[in-house]
Amino acid sequence: MRKIFAGALVLMTFISNLVFADAEMDEGVLVLTDDNFDAELAKFDNLLVEFYAPWCGHCKKLAPEYSAAAAKLAEQDPPRYLAKVDATENKAVGERFGVKGFPTLYFFKNGIQQEYTGGRTADTIFQWIMKKSGPSFSEVTCEELKTKADGKLNLVFFGDHGEDFDTFVGASNNPSISENYNFFHVHKLHEHCAKEHGAEAPGYAIIRTFDKSPIHHNAGRDVSTIANWCIAESVPILIEFSDEYIEPIFTHRRNALILFAEDPEAHYSKVYAEAAKDL
């Protein structure tokens, strides 16, 4: 009888280890299945999950961006994680969450399913997750700003707490820009830091990875003014069009002049580029 009990205990321990073993990682992304989905989800306060199909072209296009975002999120303090489910192999979990097309992304906050409304690039995925899993802005020193404001779009407020600061906080929570921008507040020695970045204090600066940067806006305006300024400065003067710019142009119904061309080095392309600067 003791031998049977011991054997049963060993078997139960083996099964338990299988069930609660850490999920496999694929290029920094957690691999979820029908068997481990609930156990893994319970480990995270915030988790973005991609439901994909191996044959899906859009899924293949998303894969390197998703992995790049996962790598950057893993470096944060505390680290954040991304997960994925092959919904063609794990049909139960796909059906459970109503997955009908690929890729489908859902964000789970404390286990509760939410819509993912972010973009499909590494930078936009990273920014969206950081917004959803932490405060809307970061308090930084002038020295820290140089390394932390490394996203595509960063709004910085130089100034003390007060009315202008409240406007900044409101802008950082404004849905029209909050998913595309990183937000930073420089409080100590802000006047010196603002001057170093060519801004005034109190005042704002947009640090971006294209065109002229940083660009500036004086404080003392309302949230909608700051948000509209951020939207207007969120795209380059001249864009080589891609999926990344569908949302900032068409969702916000911005006027756009589009050139359909085969040769970017042709004379008319150069004239077009000069016109873009002038306009």
Contacts in CASP RR format, 6 or more apart in sequence:
PFRMAT RR
TARGET T0000
AUTHOR 0000-0000-0000
METHOD contacts of the structure
MODEL  1
MRKIFAGALVLMTFISNLVFADAEMDEGVLVLTDDNFDAELAKFDNLLVE
FYAPWCGHCKKLAPEYSAAAAKLAEQDPPRYLAKVDATENKAVGERFGVK
GFPTLYFFKNGIQQEYTGGRTADTIFQWIMKKSGPSFSEVTCEELKTKAD
GKLNLVFFGDHGEDFDTFVGASNNPSISENYNFFHVHKLHEHCAKEHGAE
APGYAIIRTFDKSPIHHNAGRDVSTIANWCIAESVPILIEFSDEYIEPIF
THRRNALILFAEDPEAHYSKVYAEAAKDL
19 35 0 8 1.000
19 36 0 8 1.000
19 39 0 8 1.000
20 39 0 8 1.000
21 36 0 8 1.000
23 30 0 8 1.000
23 31 0 8 1.000
23 32 0 8 1.000
23 36 0 8 1.000
23 40 0 8 1.000
23 83 0 8 1.000
24 30 0 8 1.000
24 31 0 8 1.000
25 31 0 8 1.000
26 84 0 8 1.000
27 63 0 8 1.000
27 67 0 8 1.000
27 70 0 8 1.000
28 67 0 8 1.000
28 70 0 8 1.000
28 71 0 8 1.000
28 74 0 8 1.000
28 82 0 8 1.000
29 50 0 8 1.000
29 66 0 8 1.000
29 67 0 8 1.000
29 70 0 8 1.000
29 82 0 8 1.000
29 83 0 8 1.000
29 84 0 8 1.000
30 40 0 8 1.000
30 47 0 8 1.000
30 81 0 8 1.000
30 82 0 8 1.000
30 83 0 8 1.000
30 84 0 8 1.000
31 83 0 8 1.000
31 84 0 8 1.000
31 85 0 8 1.000
32 40 0 8 1.000
32 41 0 8 1.000
32 49 0 8 1.000
32 83 0 8 1.000
32 84 0 8 1.000
32 85 0 8 1.000
32 90 0 8 1.000
32 93 0 8 1.000
33 85 0 8 1.000
33 86 0 8 1.000
33 89 0 8 1.000
33 90 0 8 1.000
33 93 0 8 1.000
34 90 0 8 1.000
34 91 0 8 1.000
34 92 0 8 1.000
34 93 0 8 1.000
37 85 0 8 1.000
37 90 0 8 1.000
37 93 0 8 1.000
40 83 0 8 1.000
41 47 0 8 1.000
41 49 0 8 1.000
41 108 0 8 1.000
41 111 0 8 1.000
42 111 0 8 1.000
44 81 0 8 1.000
44 108 0 8 1.000
45 109 0 8 1.000
45 110 0 8 1.000
45 133 0 8 1.000
46 80 0 8 1.000
46 107 0 8 1.000
46 108 0 8 1.000
46 109 0 8 1.000
46 129 0 8 1.000
46 132 0 8 1.000
46 133 0 8 1.000
47 81 0 8 1.000
47 82 0 8 1.000
47 83 0 8 1.000
47 107 0 8 1.000
47 108 0 8 1.000
47 111 0 8 1.000
48 82 0 8 1.000
48 83 0 8 1.000
48 105 0 8 1.000
48 106 0 8 1.000
48 107 0 8 1.000
48 108 0 8 1.000
48 116 0 8 1.000
48 125 0 8 1.000
48 129 0 8 1.000
49 82 0 8 1.000
49 83 0 8 1.000
49 84 0 8 1.000
49 85 0 8 1.000
49 105 0 8 1.000
49 106 0 8 1.000
49 107 0 8 1.000
49 108 0 8 1.000
50 59 0 8 1.000
50 62 0 8 1.000
50 66 0 8 1.000
50 82 0 8 1.000
50 83 0 8 1.000
50 84 0 8 1.000
50 85 0 8 1.000
50 103 0 8 1.000
50 104 0 8 1.000
50 105 0 8 1.000
51 84 0 8 1.000
51 85 0 8 1.000
51 87 0 8 1.000
51 94 0 8 1.000
51 97 0 8 1.000
51 99 0 8 1.000
51 101 0 8 1.000
51 102 0 8 1.000
51 103 0 8 1.000
51 104 0 8 1.000
51 105 0 8 1.000
51 106 0 8 1.000
52 59 0 8 1.000
52 62 0 8 1.000
52 84 0 8 1.000
52 85 0 8 1.000
52 86 0 8 1.000
52 87 0 8 1.000
52 102 0 8 1.000
52 103 0 8 1.000
53 59 0 8 1.000
53 86 0 8 1.000
53 87 0 8 1.000
53 88 0 8 1.000
53 102 0 8 1.000
54 86 0 8 1.000
54 88 0 8 1.000
55 88 0 8 1.000
56 102 0 8 1.000
56 103 0 8 1.000
58 102 0 8 1.000
58 103 0 8 1.000
59 102 0 8 1.000
59 103 0 8 1.000
61 120 0 8 1.000
62 103 0 8 1.000
62 120 0 8 1.000
65 120 0 8 1.000
65 121 0 8 1.000
65 122 0 8 1.000
65 125 0 8 1.000
66 82 0 8 1.000
66 84 0 8 1.000
66 122 0 8 1.000
66 125 0 8 1.000
68 122 0 8 1.000
69 82 0 8 1.000
69 122 0 8 1.000
69 123 0 8 1.000
69 125 0 8 1.000
69 126 0 8 1.000
69 129 0 8 1.000
70 81 0 8 1.000
70 82 0 8 1.000
72 122 0 8 1.000
72 126 0 8 1.000
73 79 0 8 1.000
73 80 0 8 1.000
73 81 0 8 1.000
73 82 0 8 1.000
73 126 0 8 1.000
73 129 0 8 1.000
73 130 0 8 1.000
74 80 0 8 1.000
74 81 0 8 1.000
76 130 0 8 1.000
80 129 0 8 1.000
80 130 0 8 1.000
80 133 0 8 1.000
82 125 0 8 1.000
82 129 0 8 1.000
85 93 0 8 1.000
85 94 0 8 1.000
87 93 0 8 1.000
87 94 0 8 1.000
87 99 0 8 1.000
87 102 0 8 1.000
87 104 0 8 1.000
97 104 0 8 1.000
97 106 0 8 1.000
97 113 0 8 1.000
105 116 0 8 1.000
106 113 0 8 1.000
106 114 0 8 1.000
106 115 0 8 1.000
106 116 0 8 1.000
107 113 0 8 1.000
107 114 0 8 1.000
107 115 0 8 1.000
107 116 0 8 1.000
107 132 0 8 1.000
108 114 0 8 1.000
109 132 0 8 1.000
116 128 0 8 1.000
117 128 0 8 1.000
117 179 0 8 1.000
118 124 0 8 1.000
118 125 0 8 1.000
118 128 0 8 1.000
118 179 0 8 1.000
119 125 0 8 1.000
119 128 0 8 1.000
119 179 0 8 1.000
119 247 0 8 1.000
120 243 0 8 1.000
121 244 0 8 1.000
123 151 0 8 1.000
123 152 0 8 1.000
124 179 0 8 1.000
124 180 0 8 1.000
124 244 0 8 1.000
127 151 0 8 1.000
127 179 0 8 1.000
127 180 0 8 1.000
127 181 0 8 1.000
127 182 0 8 1.000
128 179 0 8 1.000
130 182 0 8 1.000
131 178 0 8 1.000
131 179 0 8 1.000
136 169 0 8 1.000
136 172 0 8 1.000
136 173 0 8 1.000
136 178 0 8 1.000
136 183 0 8 1.000
137 168 0 8 1.000
137 169 0 8 1.000
137 172 0 8 1.000
137 183 0 8 1.000
137 184 0 8 1.000
137 185 0 8 1.000
138 148 0 8 1.000
138 182 0 8 1.000
138 183 0 8 1.000
138 184 0 8 1.000
138 185 0 8 1.000
139 184 0 8 1.000
139 185 0 8 1.000
139 187 0 8 1.000
140 148 0 8 1.000
140 149 0 8 1.000
140 184 0 8 1.000
140 185 0 8 1.000
140 186 0 8 1.000
141 186 0 8 1.000
141 188 0 8 1.000
141 189 0 8 1.000
142 186 0 8 1.000
142 189 0 8 1.000
142 192 0 8 1.000
142 193 0 8 1.000
142 196 0 8 1.000
145 156 0 8 1.000
145 184 0 8 1.000
145 186 0 8 1.000
145 193 0 8 1.000
145 197 0 8 1.000
148 182 0 8 1.000
148 184 0 8 1.000
149 156 0 8 1.000
149 182 0 8 1.000
149 184 0 8 1.000
149 207 0 8 1.000
151 182 0 8 1.000
151 209 0 8 1.000
152 180 0 8 1.000
152 208 0 8 1.000
152 209 0 8 1.000
152 210 0 8 1.000
153 180 0 8 1.000
153 181 0 8 1.000
153 182 0 8 1.000
153 206 0 8 1.000
153 208 0 8 1.000
153 230 0 8 1.000
153 234 0 8 1.000
154 181 0 8 1.000
154 182 0 8 1.000
154 183 0 8 1.000
154 184 0 8 1.000
154 206 0 8 1.000
154 207 0 8 1.000
154 208 0 8 1.000
155 168 0 8 1.000
155 171 0 8 1.000
155 172 0 8 1.000
155 177 0 8 1.000
155 181 0 8 1.000
155 182 0 8 1.000
155 183 0 8 1.000
155 184 0 8 1.000
155 204 0 8 1.000
155 205 0 8 1.000
155 206 0 8 1.000
155 226 0 8 1.000
155 230 0 8 1.000
156 183 0 8 1.000
156 184 0 8 1.000
156 185 0 8 1.000
156 186 0 8 1.000
156 197 0 8 1.000
156 199 0 8 1.000
156 204 0 8 1.000
156 205 0 8 1.000
156 206 0 8 1.000
156 207 0 8 1.000
156 214 0 8 1.000
157 164 0 8 1.000
157 165 0 8 1.000
157 168 0 8 1.000
157 183 0 8 1.000
157 184 0 8 1.000
157 185 0 8 1.000
157 186 0 8 1.000
157 202 0 8 1.000
157 203 0 8 1.000
157 204 0 8 1.000
157 219 0 8 1.000
158 186 0 8 1.000
158 190 0 8 1.000
158 191 0 8 1.000
158 193 0 8 1.000
158 194 0 8 1.000
158 197 0 8 1.000
158 199 0 8 1.000
158 200 0 8 1.000
158 201 0 8 1.000
158 202 0 8 1.000
158 203 0 8 1.000
158 204 0 8 1.000
158 205 0 8 1.000
159 165 0 8 1.000
159 185 0 8 1.000
159 186 0 8 1.000
159 187 0 8 1.000
159 190 0 8 1.000
159 191 0 8 1.000
159 194 0 8 1.000
159 201 0 8 1.000
159 202 0 8 1.000
159 203 0 8 1.000
159 219 0 8 1.000
160 187 0 8 1.000
160 190 0 8 1.000
160 202 0 8 1.000
161 187 0 8 1.000
163 220 0 8 1.000
164 202 0 8 1.000
164 203 0 8 1.000
164 219 0 8 1.000
164 220 0 8 1.000
165 185 0 8 1.000
165 202 0 8 1.000
167 219 0 8 1.000
167 220 0 8 1.000
167 221 0 8 1.000
167 222 0 8 1.000
167 223 0 8 1.000
167 226 0 8 1.000
168 183 0 8 1.000
168 185 0 8 1.000
168 204 0 8 1.000
168 226 0 8 1.000
170 223 0 8 1.000
171 177 0 8 1.000
171 183 0 8 1.000
171 223 0 8 1.000
171 226 0 8 1.000
171 227 0 8 1.000
171 230 0 8 1.000
172 178 0 8 1.000
172 181 0 8 1.000
172 183 0 8 1.000
174 223 0 8 1.000
174 227 0 8 1.000
176 227 0 8 1.000
176 231 0 8 1.000
176 252 0 8 1.000
177 227 0 8 1.000
177 230 0 8 1.000
177 231 0 8 1.000
177 234 0 8 1.000
180 234 0 8 1.000
180 248 0 8 1.000
181 230 0 8 1.000
181 234 0 8 1.000
186 193 0 8 1.000
186 194 0 8 1.000
190 201 0 8 1.000
190 202 0 8 1.000
191 201 0 8 1.000
193 201 0 8 1.000
194 200 0 8 1.000
194 201 0 8 1.000
194 203 0 8 1.000
194 205 0 8 1.000
195 201 0 8 1.000
197 205 0 8 1.000
197 207 0 8 1.000
197 214 0 8 1.000
198 205 0 8 1.000
198 214 0 8 1.000
198 216 0 8 1.000
199 205 0 8 1.000
199 214 0 8 1.000
199 216 0 8 1.000
200 216 0 8 1.000
200 218 0 8 1.000
200 219 0 8 1.000
202 219 0 8 1.000
202 220 0 8 1.000
203 216 0 8 1.000
203 217 0 8 1.000
203 218 0 8 1.000
203 219 0 8 1.000
204 216 0 8 1.000
204 217 0 8 1.000
204 218 0 8 1.000
204 219 0 8 1.000
204 226 0 8 1.000
204 229 0 8 1.000
205 214 0 8 1.000
205 215 0 8 1.000
205 216 0 8 1.000
205 217 0 8 1.000
206 213 0 8 1.000
206 214 0 8 1.000
206 215 0 8 1.000
206 216 0 8 1.000
206 217 0 8 1.000
206 229 0 8 1.000
206 230 0 8 1.000
206 233 0 8 1.000
207 213 0 8 1.000
207 214 0 8 1.000
208 214 0 8 1.000
208 215 0 8 1.000
208 233 0 8 1.000
210 236 0 8 1.000
211 236 0 8 1.000
211 237 0 8 1.000
215 233 0 8 1.000
217 226 0 8 1.000
217 229 0 8 1.000
231 248 0 8 1.000
231 252 0 8 1.000
231 254 0 8 1.000
232 254 0 8 1.000
234 248 0 8 1.000
235 245 0 8 1.000
235 248 0 8 1.000
235 249 0 8 1.000
235 254 0 8 1.000
237 276 0 8 1.000
237 277 0 8 1.000
238 272 0 8 1.000
238 273 0 8 1.000
238 276 0 8 1.000
238 277 0 8 1.000
239 245 0 8 1.000
240 264 0 8 1.000
241 258 0 8 1.000
248 254 0 8 1.000
249 256 0 8 1.000
257 279 0 8 1.000
259 268 0 8 1.000
259 269 0 8 1.000
259 272 0 8 1.000
261 268 0 8 1.000
261 269 0 8 1.000
261 272 0 8 1.000
263 269 0 8 1.000
END
